[in-house]
Amino acid sequence: MNWLISDALAQNAGQQPAGGGIEFFIMIGIFFLIMYFMIIRPQSKRAKEHKKLIEALSKGDEVVTNGGLLGKITEVGDNFVKIEVAEGVALKVQKSAVASVMPKGTLKGD
């Protein structure tokens, strides 16, 4: 019956498995550091940049929303901005919906 159980496994049947507590905690620490530098830190940097962009919005800025609308800001409120997307057509959107500020003159290029 030697072919069902390897000799090495049978010899360690009464002993504790190799590798214990400290190696496990070191591995968890390394995993957390990798997660921090690969996921958490870049995401918080992007959130800070977006918050700074939202706070710097002003009348006359040309912006793109998360939905893809391109327009010029005509009015800035506490939580909302009014964006003119065509002559005489203005939409009110949340400030957080603004994805990016475009260079001046982008609207004239269309």
Secondary structure as UniProt FT lines:
FT   TURN            2..4
FT   HELIX           7..11
FT   TURN            12..14
FT   HELIX           21..35
FT   HELIX           36..40
FT   HELIX           41..55
FT   TURN            59..60
FT   STRAND          62..65
FT   TURN            66..67
FT   STRAND          70..76
FT   STRAND          80..86
FT   TURN            87..88
FT   STRAND          89..94
FT   HELIX           95..97
FT   STRAND          98..102
FT   TURN            104..106
FT   HELIX           107..109
//
